[in-house]
Amino acid sequence: MTPCLRNALAALLLIPTLAAAQTPSSPPAATDFQSALQVSLEASRDSRRGVQLHVDGVRIAGLVREIHADAVVLSNREFERIVVRRDRISAVEGN
């Protein structure tokens, strides 16, 4: 194998590596959802407007009272305290 051919093959092998190194990696979708969820929950709590959380196919409506790392505390007309695990929330609706 000639040195010229060896250099060409080495360059071809490096091109995908260099391209992958320059492509910005996007954060995982879970992180995006968790940050969007956090913003929505804080907005609801601060504005004292209600939200609807979708938890395992069930809607839970209420006002956000407390936000914890692993849970959200709501209240509504029917119940004074509703504790929902954050990892079970699949969607949030609010104004």
C-alpha positions as CSV (number, residue, x, y, z in Angstrom):
1,M,0.0,0.0,0.0
2,T,1.4,3.3,-1.0
3,P,1.8,6.1,1.5
4,C,-0.6,8.3,-0.5
5,L,-3.3,5.6,-0.4
6,R,-2.8,5.0,3.3
7,N,-3.2,8.7,4.0
8,A,-6.4,8.9,1.9
9,L,-7.9,5.9,3.8
10,A,-6.9,7.4,7.1
11,A,-8.6,10.7,6.1
12,L,-11.8,8.8,5.1
13,L,-11.9,7.0,8.4
14,L,-11.5,10.3,10.4
15,I,-14.3,12.3,8.6
16,P,-17.2,10.6,10.4
17,T,-15.4,11.0,13.7
18,L,-14.8,14.7,13.2
19,A,-18.4,15.3,12.0
20,A,-19.8,13.6,15.0
21,A,-17.6,15.6,17.3
22,Q,-18.8,18.9,15.8
23,T,-22.5,18.0,15.9
24,P,-24.1,19.4,19.0
25,S,-25.8,16.8,21.1
26,S,-29.3,17.6,22.1
27,P,-30.3,17.0,25.8
28,P,-32.5,14.0,26.5
29,A,-36.2,14.6,26.0
30,A,-36.9,13.8,29.7
31,T,-34.8,16.8,30.7
32,D,-36.7,19.1,28.3
33,F,-40.1,17.8,29.7
34,Q,-39.0,18.2,33.3
35,S,-37.8,21.8,32.7
36,A,-41.0,22.7,30.9
37,L,-43.1,21.0,33.6
38,Q,-41.2,23.0,36.2
39,V,-41.9,26.3,34.4
40,S,-45.6,25.5,34.0
41,L,-46.0,24.5,37.7
42,E,-44.2,27.6,39.0
43,A,-46.2,29.8,36.7
44,S,-49.4,28.2,38.0
45,R,-48.3,28.6,41.6
46,D,-47.2,32.2,41.3
47,S,-50.3,33.3,39.4
48,R,-52.6,31.3,41.5
49,R,-54.2,29.8,38.4
50,G,-55.3,26.2,38.1
51,V,-53.7,23.4,36.1
52,Q,-54.7,20.0,35.0
53,L,-52.1,17.2,35.4
54,H,-52.4,14.1,33.3
55,V,-51.4,11.2,35.5
56,D,-51.7,7.6,34.1
57,G,-54.6,8.6,31.8
58,V,-56.5,10.5,34.5
59,R,-56.8,14.3,34.7
60,I,-56.3,15.9,38.1
61,A,-57.3,19.6,38.4
62,G,-56.2,21.9,41.1
63,L,-54.1,24.8,42.2
64,V,-50.4,24.2,42.7
65,R,-49.5,24.7,46.4
66,E,-46.0,23.2,46.7
67,I,-43.4,22.0,44.2
68,H,-40.9,19.4,45.4
69,A,-38.1,17.5,43.7
70,D,-40.2,14.3,43.4
71,A,-43.8,15.5,44.0
72,V,-46.3,18.3,43.4
73,V,-49.0,19.3,46.0
74,L,-52.3,20.5,44.6
75,S,-55.6,21.5,46.2
76,N,-59.1,21.9,44.7
77,R,-62.7,22.3,45.9
78,E,-63.0,18.7,46.8
79,F,-59.6,18.0,48.4
80,E,-57.4,20.2,50.5
81,R,-54.2,18.3,49.7
82,I,-53.4,16.2,46.6
83,V,-49.9,14.8,46.3
84,V,-48.8,13.7,42.8
85,R,-45.5,12.0,42.0
86,R,-43.7,14.0,39.3
87,D,-42.4,10.9,37.5
88,R,-46.1,9.9,36.8
89,I,-47.1,13.2,35.2
90,S,-47.3,12.8,31.4
91,A,-48.8,16.2,30.6
92,V,-49.8,19.5,32.1
93,E,-52.5,22.0,31.0
94,G,-52.7,25.5,32.2
95,N,-53.2,29.1,31.3
